[in-house]
Amino acid sequence: MNLPAKLTSNEVFDTLQMFEEHHLDIRTITLGVNLLDCASPSVQETCERVVRKLLRVGRDLVPTVTQVSQELGIPIINKRISCTPISMVGASAGPACFVPLALAMDRAAAELGVDFIAGFSAPVHRGMTPADRALIESLPEVLNRTERVCSSISLASTRAGINMDAVARMGQIILDIANMHPEREGLACCRLVVFCNQPEDNPFVAGAMHGPGEADVVIHVGVSGPGVVKAALSKAPQASLNELADIIKLASFKITRLGEMAGREAARRLGYPMGIVDLSLAPTPARGDSVGEILQVMGLEHCGVHGSTAALAMLNDAVKKGGAMASSQVGGLSGAFIPLSEDAAMADAAALGALTIDKLEAMTCVCSVGLDMVAVPGDTPAETLAAIIADEMAIGMINGKTTAVRIIPVPGKKAGEVVNFGGLLGSGPIIPVNKFSSAGFIRRGGNIPAPLQSLRN
């Protein structure tokens, strides 16, 4: 095995064990691409330029990452592309360009063989341009006509406050996406996420985006490893919480070091600069590869019981501390993900009633994302969806952290029923939402002003 960095024999053994027994993988190597130089007043020309650039800079991504994976013996699960926010790219071509642009991106992604292409995005935390508005209005058609395109909308930030007009509109857009093809049970909504304090270098979909401050083309890495952390904690059943934190830091260090090594080798071969390593613990539906199971090993009967927020806070902090020692370029989200349907133990806890949407919201105060992959009844009003989003945006705004919402209303299904999205998206119960109305608050519109801590200059 031709390794680009030296590992001791013990590290090699530990690494092989992490792969074979504990579901360790590199979740994604993501190619970030600046598309601003593709803008044109012509819809056709803009689409053609976007496709040409994507095919030119991305043609070697999949074969190179596959080769690196095989030579290093490291499973690299996804190959993805993130783009400059498309509302900026398509602004010159006018509102009619966004559906054709999305279809062009989808075709290019299929030709390149990548799993997803992200960045069909709009930053509207201060207000909406005509291009932003047109992109948002195109989302029901775009997400139902494409297979690989992912969208993210920035609705709030600590410096700007919350754009409540955009929040209200997104509540209705999410319903429209789900109801366009009710037989798909909301699947298209899985490729849409809304953000507060959206990072510009996130390699994970659906929220991946190539921010305006990034290089023209760059390689980002998203690691994983909940199973590794769980296995390490399982070997210390009598350890104190201080000792558990040290165990988590060491496991996170090993996981991040591996991701850094694979990413740098891929970047070297492709001839692009290395960007960041996102050291998030990203669960899968596989048993044993679960953040919820980590909390159980820490002593909680189920994820969601009292103490879950404290345990998750400790986990998230220790992951960041350990990962930061392994890489000088940590970025993205970097912490613990709690996507309900993608985490088998969390889905089980929700089905039992141990984990509710309110407890999930509380846990997002201390983890790296927000309400993620949460399926709700199909008859949930748009204003309620908007109010759920607003609450999550407020948590991120006040605490100066990234929060997000990926919520899926499932047409025709009620609370307690089960939805299966398939693959890494997993399955889980439809969880109930508050039956009382938030409509009067949402219909006021306007902006929630930025908090005092935004005045940092």
Secondary structure, 3 states (H helix, E strand, C coil): CCCCCCCCHHHHHHHHHHHHHHCCCEEEEEEEECCHHHCCCCHHHHHHHHHHHHHHHHCCHHHHHHHHHHHHCCCEEEEEEEECCHHHHCHHHCHHHHHHHHHHHHHHHHHHCCCEEECCCEECCCCCCHHHHHHHHHHHHHHHHCCCEEEEEEEEECCCEEEHHHHHHHHHHHHHHHHHCHHHCCHHHHHEEEEECCCCCCCCCCCCCCCCCCCCEEEEEEECCHHHHHHHHHCCCCCCHHHHHHHHHHHHHHHHHHHHHHHHHHHHHHCCCEEEEECCECCCCCCCCCHHHHHHHCCCCCCCCCCHHHHHHHHHHHHHHHHHHHCCCECCCCCECCECCCCHHHHHHHHHCCCCHHHHHHHCCCCCCCEEEEEEECCCCHHHHHHHHHHHHHHHHHHCCCEEEEEEEECCCCCCCEEECCHHHCEEECCCCCCCCCHHHHCCCCEECCCHHHCCC
